[in-house]
C-alpha cells in the first residue's frame, strides 16, 4: 500500500515540477502596495560582494556562504554575487564559503566591507585515489546511498526560513517577478508526512503588456522547490527500482568543502519510454550521503511532456519544453544533512497556428534556506499556510518599498533582474 501511494505521489510531483497555466491576457492593475514593513538596520549588518575562481576570475554561481556555528546562510546568484545580513551580536563570527570542486574558505566577518567584497576560491586538485569505473560499482553505490537515507538525513522536524523567487522572461525581457520569505515546516526524512510551507511576506510585478496576448502562471510555487529534495522524495527520480530504469556510471572524484565526493552520473535506459531524468549525484565518500545533485528532464518526447507540464493553454497554440534542468544542495548540521537550496529552470516554445514566428520563454524558480531552527509547538500567527497547488503570483502583493525585506536574507538579484526591478519602481 505504501509503494502504491508513493507511486501516485511521484506522478503528481513530477507534474508539479513545473506546472504552467497559460491563458489569454486579462487586465491586472500594478498598483503600489500600502503594506510597508519597517527595516530596523540597527539589529544587523549587510555585506555584499562576489565569489569567483582564483585563476580564471570567472563567477561561481550558487556557491554557499554560511556563518560558522550559526544557521544563517545564503547562496550566490548566477552572476556569482551575494548579499548576506548578519546580526550585530554575531559580527565576531567567521563566514564559510564553499563550492563544488573548490577548496573551502573562511573569512572573519569583521574583515568584510559593506560593498564590493571579492572572494576568490582555489580549484581543488583531484588526487583522491583511483576509482575503478564499472557498472557493478556504480549500481552498488546507488543502492547503498538509498539505503542510508534515514541514517544520513534529518530525523527531526525543523523550522526553516527561506527566500523564494520565481521569474518568467521572454528572451532577455523579464515579464514576471515574484519574491517571498517563507517558513517551512520540514518533516523528518524518515516520515511520510509532507512538508508544510507558510507565506510570511512577498511581492510581485507582472508586465502583461509584453506577454503577446498570453498570461503565464506557475502552479506549486515553493512547494515545487521542496519536491526537488530527492532524498526526502527519492521516488521523484529513481522510482521503486532505479536499476531497472537507469544506467549509472562513476566519474572522476571531486571535493565540496572538506568532503571528498564520488560523482555518480545517471541516465535512463534506452528502452524506457516514460520521460525520466539524467544528471549527476555528488556523494560524500565517508557517509555515502548525496550532498548535491544536478539533473535534467528528458525532453525528447515533447508532446507527452506538454501534456504533463501545461495545465491549460489557449486554442491555436502549441507549447512544448526545450529544456528542464534542476539543482539541489544540502548542508550538514550536527552530523545530519538538511535541505539547503534548490533551483529549477525550464525553457519552452510557443507556436501559434496563424503566426509566422514562435516565441521562447524561460522560467526559473529557486528557494534558499537562510535560517534553520528546531520546530516549536507555537504557531506563528503572522504567516499564512500555502496550499500545494498555490499560484504565488496570485498570493502576494505588488512591489513595495526598497527596504521591504528588513533583516531577512535573500538571494542577490542578477543584474538583469535588478535593472527590471528599478525600472518597475521608477514607473510606480
C-alpha positions as CSV (number, residue, x, y, z in Angstrom):
1,X,0.0,0.0,0.0
2,X,2.8,2.4,0.9
3,X,4.5,1.8,-2.5
4,X,1.2,2.4,-4.3
5,X,0.8,5.7,-2.5
6,X,4.4,6.6,-3.3
7,X,3.8,5.9,-7.0
8,X,0.8,8.1,-7.1
9,X,2.6,10.9,-5.3
10,X,5.5,10.6,-7.7
11,X,3.3,11.1,-10.7
12,X,1.7,14.2,-9.1
13,X,5.0,15.7,-8.1
14,X,6.6,15.1,-11.5
15,X,3.8,17.1,-13.0
16,X,4.2,19.7,-10.3
17,X,7.9,20.2,-11.0
18,X,6.8,22.9,-13.4
19,X,3.1,23.3,-14.0
20,X,2.1,26.2,-16.2
21,X,-1.3,27.8,-16.6
22,X,-1.5,29.6,-20.0
23,X,-4.4,31.8,-20.9
24,X,-5.4,34.9,-22.7
25,X,-4.3,38.1,-21.1
26,X,-6.7,39.6,-18.6
27,X,-6.3,43.1,-17.2
28,X,-4.4,43.4,-13.9
29,X,-3.5,46.6,-12.2
30,X,0.0,47.1,-11.0
31,X,-0.7,49.3,-8.0
32,X,1.6,50.1,-5.2
33,X,1.0,48.1,-2.0
34,X,0.4,50.2,1.1
35,X,1.7,47.4,3.3
36,X,5.1,48.8,4.1
37,X,7.3,47.0,6.5
38,X,9.9,48.8,8.6
39,X,13.5,48.0,8.3
40,X,15.4,48.1,11.6
41,X,19.0,48.1,10.3
42,X,20.3,48.7,13.8
43,X,20.0,45.0,14.5
44,X,22.1,43.6,11.7
45,X,24.8,44.4,9.2
46,X,24.7,43.7,5.5
47,X,27.6,42.6,3.3
48,X,27.7,42.3,-0.5
49,X,30.3,41.0,-2.9
50,X,31.2,38.4,-5.5
51,X,32.7,34.9,-5.4
52,X,35.0,33.9,-8.2
53,X,37.6,31.4,-9.4
54,X,41.0,32.5,-8.2
55,X,42.7,31.6,-11.5
56,X,40.2,32.4,-14.2
57,X,38.3,35.1,-12.2
58,X,35.0,33.5,-13.6
59,X,32.0,34.0,-11.3
60,X,30.9,31.0,-9.2
61,X,27.2,30.6,-9.4
62,X,25.3,29.1,-6.4
63,X,28.3,29.0,-4.1
64,X,27.2,28.7,-0.4
65,X,28.1,31.2,2.3
66,X,27.2,30.4,5.9
67,X,28.0,31.8,9.3
68,X,30.0,29.1,11.1
69,X,28.2,27.8,14.2
70,X,25.0,29.5,13.2
71,X,22.1,28.6,11.0
72,X,22.5,31.7,8.8
73,X,23.4,31.2,5.2
74,X,22.8,32.3,1.6
75,X,23.9,31.4,-2.0
76,X,25.4,33.5,-4.8
77,X,23.3,34.2,-7.8
78,X,24.1,33.3,-11.4
79,X,26.5,36.3,-11.6
80,X,28.4,35.0,-8.5
81,X,27.1,37.9,-6.4
82,X,26.0,37.6,-2.8
83,X,24.3,39.6,-0.1
84,X,24.2,38.4,3.5
85,X,22.8,40.0,6.6
86,X,24.4,39.1,9.9
87,X,23.0,40.1,13.4
88,X,25.3,42.7,15.0
89,X,25.8,40.5,18.0
90,X,27.4,37.9,15.8
91,X,29.9,40.1,13.9
92,X,32.8,38.3,15.7
93,X,32.0,35.2,13.7
94,X,33.5,33.6,10.6
95,X,32.0,33.1,7.2
96,X,32.4,29.8,5.4
97,X,32.4,29.8,1.6
98,X,32.2,26.6,-0.4
99,X,31.6,25.4,-3.9
100,X,31.8,22.0,-5.8
101,X,35.4,21.3,-6.9
102,X,36.9,24.2,-4.9
103,X,38.8,24.5,-1.6
104,X,36.6,26.0,1.1
105,X,37.5,29.4,2.5
106,X,36.8,31.1,5.8
107,X,36.8,34.8,6.4
108,X,36.4,36.9,9.6
109,X,33.1,38.8,9.3
110,X,34.9,41.9,10.5
111,X,37.2,41.8,7.5
112,X,34.3,42.3,5.2
113,X,33.3,45.7,3.7
114,X,29.7,46.7,3.3
115,X,30.0,46.5,-0.5
116,X,32.3,45.2,-3.3
117,X,33.9,42.3,-1.4
118,X,35.8,39.9,-3.7
119,X,36.2,36.3,-2.5
120,X,38.4,34.0,-4.6
121,X,38.2,30.2,-4.3
122,X,41.0,27.9,-5.4
123,X,40.1,24.9,-7.6
124,X,40.7,21.6,-5.8
125,X,43.5,19.5,-7.4
126,X,42.0,16.0,-7.5
127,X,44.3,13.4,-6.0
128,X,41.8,11.2,-4.1
129,X,43.0,7.8,-5.3
130,X,41.9,5.7,-8.2
131,X,38.3,4.5,-8.6
132,X,37.6,1.5,-10.7
133,X,34.8,2.7,-13.0
134,X,32.4,-0.2,-13.5
135,X,28.7,-0.7,-13.8
136,X,28.7,-3.0,-10.8
137,X,30.4,-0.5,-8.5
138,X,28.1,2.3,-9.7
139,X,25.0,0.1,-9.1
140,X,26.2,-0.9,-5.7
141,X,26.8,2.7,-4.8
142,X,23.3,4.0,-5.6
143,X,21.8,1.1,-3.7
144,X,23.9,2.0,-0.6
145,X,23.0,5.7,-1.0
146,X,19.3,5.0,-1.0
147,X,19.6,2.5,1.9
148,X,21.3,5.1,4.1
149,X,18.8,8.0,3.7
150,X,17.3,7.6,7.2
151,X,20.8,7.4,8.6
152,X,22.3,10.4,6.8
153,X,19.4,12.9,6.8
154,X,17.5,14.8,9.4
155,X,15.3,12.7,11.7
156,X,13.8,15.7,13.4
157,X,11.3,18.4,12.4
158,X,12.9,21.7,11.6
159,X,11.5,25.2,11.0
160,X,13.3,26.8,8.1
161,X,13.2,30.3,6.9
162,X,13.7,30.6,3.2
163,X,13.8,33.0,0.3
164,X,11.8,32.0,-2.8
165,X,11.9,33.6,-6.2
166,X,10.2,32.8,-9.5
167,X,10.6,34.6,-12.8
168,X,9.3,34.4,-16.3
169,X,11.0,36.1,-19.2
170,X,10.7,36.3,-22.9
171,X,14.2,36.2,-24.5
172,X,16.0,38.8,-22.3
173,X,13.0,40.7,-21.0
174,X,11.6,39.9,-17.6
175,X,7.8,39.6,-17.7
176,X,7.1,38.4,-14.2
177,X,9.0,38.6,-10.9
178,X,7.7,37.1,-7.6
179,X,9.7,37.0,-4.4
180,X,8.7,35.7,-1.0
181,X,10.0,35.0,2.5
182,X,8.5,31.6,3.5
183,X,8.6,29.5,6.6
184,X,9.0,25.7,6.0
185,X,8.0,23.0,8.4
186,X,10.5,20.5,7.2
187,X,9.5,17.0,8.2
188,X,11.8,14.2,9.2
189,X,13.3,12.3,6.3
190,X,12.0,9.0,7.7
191,X,8.5,10.4,7.7
192,X,5.8,10.1,5.0
193,X,4.3,13.4,6.1
194,X,4.6,16.2,3.5
195,X,6.5,19.4,4.2
196,X,4.4,22.5,5.1
197,X,5.1,26.0,3.8
198,X,3.7,29.2,5.1
199,X,4.0,32.7,3.5
200,X,5.5,35.4,5.7
201,X,5.8,38.2,3.2
202,X,6.1,38.6,-0.6
203,X,6.0,41.0,-3.5
204,X,5.5,40.7,-7.3
205,X,5.3,42.5,-10.6
206,X,3.9,41.3,-13.9
207,X,4.1,43.3,-17.2
208,X,1.1,41.9,-19.2
209,X,1.8,44.4,-22.0
210,X,4.8,42.2,-23.1
211,X,3.2,38.8,-22.9
212,X,2.0,38.6,-26.6
213,X,-1.6,38.1,-25.5
214,X,-0.6,35.2,-23.2
215,X,-0.5,35.2,-19.4
216,X,1.7,32.7,-17.7
217,X,1.4,31.4,-14.2
218,X,3.4,28.8,-12.3
219,X,1.5,26.4,-10.0
220,X,3.1,25.0,-7.0
221,X,5.4,27.8,-6.1
222,X,7.9,27.0,-3.3
223,X,6.4,23.5,-3.0
224,X,7.9,22.8,-6.4
225,X,11.4,23.6,-4.9
226,X,10.7,21.4,-1.9
227,X,9.7,18.5,-4.1
228,X,13.2,18.7,-5.6
229,X,14.5,17.3,-2.3
230,X,15.3,13.9,-3.9
231,X,16.4,12.4,-0.6
232,X,13.1,13.2,1.0
233,X,11.3,12.2,-2.2
234,X,13.6,9.6,-3.9
235,X,10.7,8.3,-5.9
236,X,10.7,11.7,-7.7
237,X,13.6,10.4,-9.8
238,X,14.5,6.9,-9.0
239,X,11.2,5.1,-8.7
240,X,10.9,1.8,-6.7
241,X,13.6,0.1,-8.9
242,X,16.3,2.6,-10.0
243,X,18.5,-0.1,-11.6
244,X,15.6,-1.1,-13.9
245,X,15.2,2.4,-15.3
246,X,18.7,3.9,-15.2
247,X,22.3,3.3,-16.2
248,X,24.7,4.5,-13.5
249,X,28.4,5.4,-14.1
250,X,31.1,6.5,-11.7
251,X,33.1,9.6,-12.9
252,X,36.1,11.4,-11.6
253,X,36.0,12.2,-7.9
254,X,35.9,15.8,-6.6
255,X,35.5,17.7,-3.4
256,X,32.9,20.0,-1.8
257,X,34.4,21.9,1.2
258,X,36.1,19.3,3.4
259,X,34.1,16.5,1.9
260,X,35.6,14.2,-0.7
261,X,32.8,13.1,-3.0
262,X,32.0,10.5,-5.6
263,X,30.5,11.8,-8.8
264,X,27.8,9.3,-9.9
265,X,26.1,10.0,-13.3
266,X,22.8,8.5,-14.3
267,X,20.7,8.3,-17.5
268,X,17.5,6.5,-18.3
269,X,17.9,3.2,-20.2
270,X,17.2,3.4,-24.0
271,X,14.2,1.0,-23.8
272,X,12.4,3.2,-21.2
273,X,9.7,5.2,-22.9
274,X,8.5,7.3,-20.0
275,X,10.3,10.7,-19.8
276,X,12.8,10.4,-16.9
277,X,16.0,12.2,-15.9
278,X,19.7,12.3,-16.5
279,X,22.3,14.0,-14.3
280,X,24.9,13.7,-11.6
281,X,24.9,12.9,-7.9
282,X,27.7,14.2,-5.6
283,X,28.1,11.6,-2.8
284,X,30.1,12.1,0.3
285,X,32.7,9.3,0.4
286,X,32.5,8.8,4.2
287,X,28.8,8.7,4.8
288,X,27.5,8.0,1.3
289,X,25.1,10.9,1.6
290,X,24.1,12.8,-1.5
291,X,25.2,16.4,-0.7
292,X,24.4,17.9,-4.1
293,X,22.7,16.9,-7.4
294,X,22.2,18.4,-10.8
295,X,19.8,16.7,-13.3
296,X,17.7,17.4,-16.4
297,X,14.3,16.0,-17.6
298,X,14.5,14.0,-20.8
299,X,12.5,16.2,-23.2
300,X,12.7,14.0,-26.3
301,X,9.0,13.2,-26.2
302,X,7.8,16.9,-26.3
303,X,4.2,16.1,-26.8
304,X,4.0,13.8,-23.8
305,X,5.8,16.4,-21.6
306,X,3.5,19.2,-22.9
307,X,0.5,17.3,-21.5
308,X,2.2,16.9,-18.2
309,X,3.6,20.4,-17.8
310,X,0.9,22.6,-19.3
311,X,-2.4,22.5,-17.4
312,X,-4.2,25.0,-19.7
313,X,-3.4,26.7,-23.0
314,X,-5.3,28.8,-25.5
315,X,-6.8,27.3,-28.6
316,X,-4.5,27.5,-31.6
317,X,-1.2,27.3,-29.7
318,X,1.3,24.5,-29.3
319,X,3.5,24.6,-26.3
320,X,6.4,22.3,-25.5
321,X,9.6,22.4,-23.3
322,X,13.1,22.7,-24.9
323,X,15.0,22.5,-21.6
324,X,14.2,21.5,-18.0
325,X,17.1,21.4,-15.5
326,X,17.2,21.2,-11.7
327,X,19.7,21.5,-8.8
328,X,19.5,20.6,-5.2
329,X,22.1,21.3,-2.4
330,X,22.3,20.0,1.2
331,X,24.2,21.3,4.2
332,X,25.5,19.5,7.2
333,X,24.2,20.2,10.7
334,X,25.1,18.1,13.8
335,X,26.1,15.2,11.6
336,X,22.9,15.2,9.5
337,X,22.3,16.6,6.1
338,X,19.4,19.1,5.5
339,X,17.8,20.7,2.5
340,X,19.6,24.0,1.8
341,X,18.9,25.2,-1.8
342,X,17.1,24.1,-4.9
343,X,16.6,25.6,-8.4
344,X,14.7,24.7,-11.5
345,X,15.0,26.2,-15.0
346,X,12.6,25.5,-17.8
347,X,12.7,26.9,-21.3
348,X,9.7,26.4,-23.6
349,X,8.5,27.4,-27.0
350,X,5.0,28.6,-28.0
351,X,3.9,28.1,-31.6
352,X,0.8,29.8,-32.9
353,X,-1.1,28.2,-35.8
354,X,-1.8,31.6,-37.5
355,X,1.5,33.3,-36.7
356,X,4.8,33.2,-38.7
357,X,7.1,33.4,-35.7
358,X,7.2,31.5,-32.5
359,X,8.1,32.7,-29.0
360,X,10.6,31.3,-26.5
361,X,10.1,31.8,-22.8
362,X,12.3,31.0,-19.8
363,X,11.1,30.4,-16.2
364,X,13.2,30.0,-13.1
365,X,12.3,29.0,-9.5
366,X,14.7,28.9,-6.6
367,X,14.5,28.5,-2.9
368,X,17.4,29.2,-0.5
369,X,17.2,28.2,3.2
370,X,18.7,31.1,5.1
371,X,17.9,30.0,8.7
372,X,17.2,26.7,10.5
373,X,15.9,26.1,14.0
374,X,14.1,23.3,15.9
375,X,10.4,23.3,15.4
376,X,8.4,24.6,18.4
377,X,4.7,24.0,19.0
378,X,4.0,27.7,18.9
379,X,2.3,28.8,15.7
380,X,3.4,32.0,14.0
381,X,0.1,34.0,13.7
382,X,1.6,36.3,11.1
383,X,2.1,33.6,8.5
384,X,-0.4,32.0,6.1
385,X,-0.3,28.4,5.2
386,X,0.0,27.8,1.5
387,X,-1.8,25.1,-0.5
388,X,0.4,22.7,-2.5
389,X,-1.2,23.9,-5.8
390,X,-0.6,27.6,-4.9
391,X,-0.1,30.2,-7.6
392,X,2.3,32.6,-5.9
393,X,1.7,35.4,-8.3
394,X,-1.9,35.4,-7.1
395,X,-1.0,35.3,-3.5
396,X,1.5,38.2,-3.0
397,X,1.3,42.0,-3.3
398,X,2.9,44.2,-5.8
399,X,6.4,45.7,-5.3
400,X,6.6,47.8,-2.2
401,X,9.3,49.9,-0.6
402,X,13.1,49.3,-1.2
403,X,13.6,48.1,2.4
404,X,10.8,45.5,2.2
405,X,12.9,42.6,3.4
406,X,14.3,44.1,6.6
407,X,16.6,41.6,8.3
408,X,15.8,38.7,6.1
409,X,18.5,37.2,3.9
410,X,17.7,37.0,0.2
411,X,19.5,35.9,-3.0
412,X,21.1,38.9,-4.6
413,X,19.2,39.7,-7.8
414,X,21.0,39.2,-11.1
415,X,21.9,42.4,-12.9
416,X,19.1,42.0,-15.4
417,X,16.5,41.3,-12.7
418,X,17.9,44.2,-10.6
419,X,17.5,46.6,-13.6
420,X,13.9,45.3,-14.2
421,X,13.1,46.0,-10.5
422,X,14.5,49.5,-10.6
423,X,12.5,50.2,-13.8
424,X,9.4,48.9,-12.1
425,X,9.9,51.1,-9.0
426,X,10.5,54.1,-11.2
427,X,7.2,53.5,-13.0
428,X,5.4,53.2,-9.8
